[in-house]
Amino acid sequence: MSPLSDLPSVERLLQTEDVGELVRKHGRPLTVDAIRLTLDEYRSELKAEPDRKVPETPAILKRTESHLSEWERPSLEPVINATGVILHTNLGRAPLSKATVAAMERAALGYSNLEFDLGTGKRGSRLVHVQSLLQKLLNVEAAVVVNNNASAVLLALSALAPRKRVVIARSQLVEIGGGFRVPDVMRLSGAKLVEVGTTNKVRLADYQQALAEGESAAMWVHRSNFKIIGFTEEPALHDLALTAHGLACNLIDDLGSGALLDTTKYGLAHEPTVQESLEAGSDIVCFSGDKLLGGPQAGIIAGKELLIQKITRHPLARAVRADKITLAGLAATLLHYLRDEAEQQIPIWQMISMPLENVRRRAEAWARELGTGSVQESQSTVGGGSLPGETMRTYVLALEAGNADRFLKRLRQQSLPIVARTENERVLLDPRTVLPDQEAALLQGIEAAMPRA
Ligand SMILES: *Cc1c(COP(=O)(O)O)cnc(C)c1O
């Protein structure tokens, strides 16, 4: 008789006590699927090797359970960022402050006054919750929050410049990571792209001439992830604003990173801030919530009230609006700035402002704890489409552990995966981007990933 017929049926297995346990834990449909898959696997294995013993029920259930946990393991899981890249786009950009997460949880768990005016008992606007904070913080007339900065730019252009000429410098027609190409977004919005200047140089007169040719708007884009050096020229934003306003044109600034604090304070190059852009005369500024702002993924459009009204009335505004969880989180993050506690409370600013001495002490403590590795000077970067080419001094733990790529891979396979980088066959771990409450897991993971001597 074929050994296949000795395999228990799904029905029979479902009657056993242990399967009852699996059903309670994982639900019946998923458990049945897992049993089926397991039995199918055994059937093909027994066909391929007819001399093999038919598995006992406990072995079948063990394999069933491992399928179940594999299926249920979240695909999106936390990792430890030991790369030293603070706004690592592949690793989810900005980690959030405790207060931000608490606010998001409060908004998520229950009902809220999202679009309900508690004073009048009538319908309210979801825009008000974050707008008043942005008005205070930026001294701006109005603001609206959307899904991300890519949609902020698309929406702003769609609402303000359909069929209008939008004048932009060739040196600012950039592609941001993930295929966001400024010229494509401009075309998609219905704006007529008018390029001025050359790759390296653009003058006020170039803008002036193009803006005067017909109903136009001026667009300024932060180059974000690259630098032009050498023989270059660009007018000051303030002068472009004056020129645009002189011709009754609006100036739209896509700032990208959305810094609210001055990065030069931390030994970095100057990243244009939202406040500076508004002071320079931008009518509309667009920036990200999860870059240098350090909050949840969002796009913020701030500027003149009349223009923001136009933007919020555009049909696309409904399509890209921010959800209640984002709005709650963003409000909590903005509050840190208003309270002048961003450096203490917002994780990316804690990382940027972390004294070099502290970084070194942490790396040394890791080396001591592990009993191996050496501490060496290296560079952290801010990342996330800000401060291109800029690095910050740091200290890293350097580990030599056979083949560096294989060691990196084992680090990624830990239950809390560790992402690091290599240099000269050594694995480097930068304390700057490792969250303090992940340190114990980091050391455990490194120990588990070390090749046995
Ligand atoms: C990052 C960036 C964007 C896209 O922002 P997201 O929030 O990632 O959608 C757009 N423009 C500039 C200049 C950027 O730096």
The ligand as a Tripos MOL2 file, in Angstrom:
@<TRIPOS>MOLECULE
LIG
   15    15     1     0     0
SMALL
NO_CHARGES

@<TRIPOS>ATOM
      1 C1         11.8080   64.8340   -0.6780 C.3       1 LIG1
      2 C2         11.3690   65.8530   -1.6050 C.ar      1 LIG1
      3 C3         10.1120   65.7460   -2.2320 C.ar      1 LIG1
      4 C4          9.2000   64.5910   -1.9730 C.3       1 LIG1
      5 O1          8.7660   64.6080   -0.6470 O.3       1 LIG1
      6 P1          8.0230   63.3340   -0.0130 P.3       1 LIG1
      7 O2          7.6020   63.7990    1.3360 O.co2     1 LIG1
      8 O3          9.0410   62.2550   -0.0070 O.co2     1 LIG1
      9 O4          6.8820   63.0150   -0.9000 O.co2     1 LIG1
     10 C5          9.7290   66.7470   -3.0980 C.ar      1 LIG1
     11 N1         10.5450   67.7870   -3.3590 N.ar      1 LIG1
     12 C6         11.7670   67.9250   -2.7710 C.ar      1 LIG1
     13 C7         12.6010   69.1010   -3.1220 C.3       1 LIG1
     14 C8         12.2150   66.9520   -1.8820 C.ar      1 LIG1
     15 O5         13.4140   67.0680   -1.3000 O.3       1 LIG1
@<TRIPOS>BOND
     1     1     2 1
     2     2     3 ar
     3     2    14 ar
     4     3     4 1
     5     3    10 ar
     6     4     5 1
     7     5     6 1
     8     6     7 2
     9     6     8 1
    10     6     9 1
    11    10    11 ar
    12    11    12 ar
    13    12    13 1
    14    12    14 ar
    15    14    15 1
@<TRIPOS>SUBSTRUCTURE
     1 LIG1         1 GROUP 0 **** ****
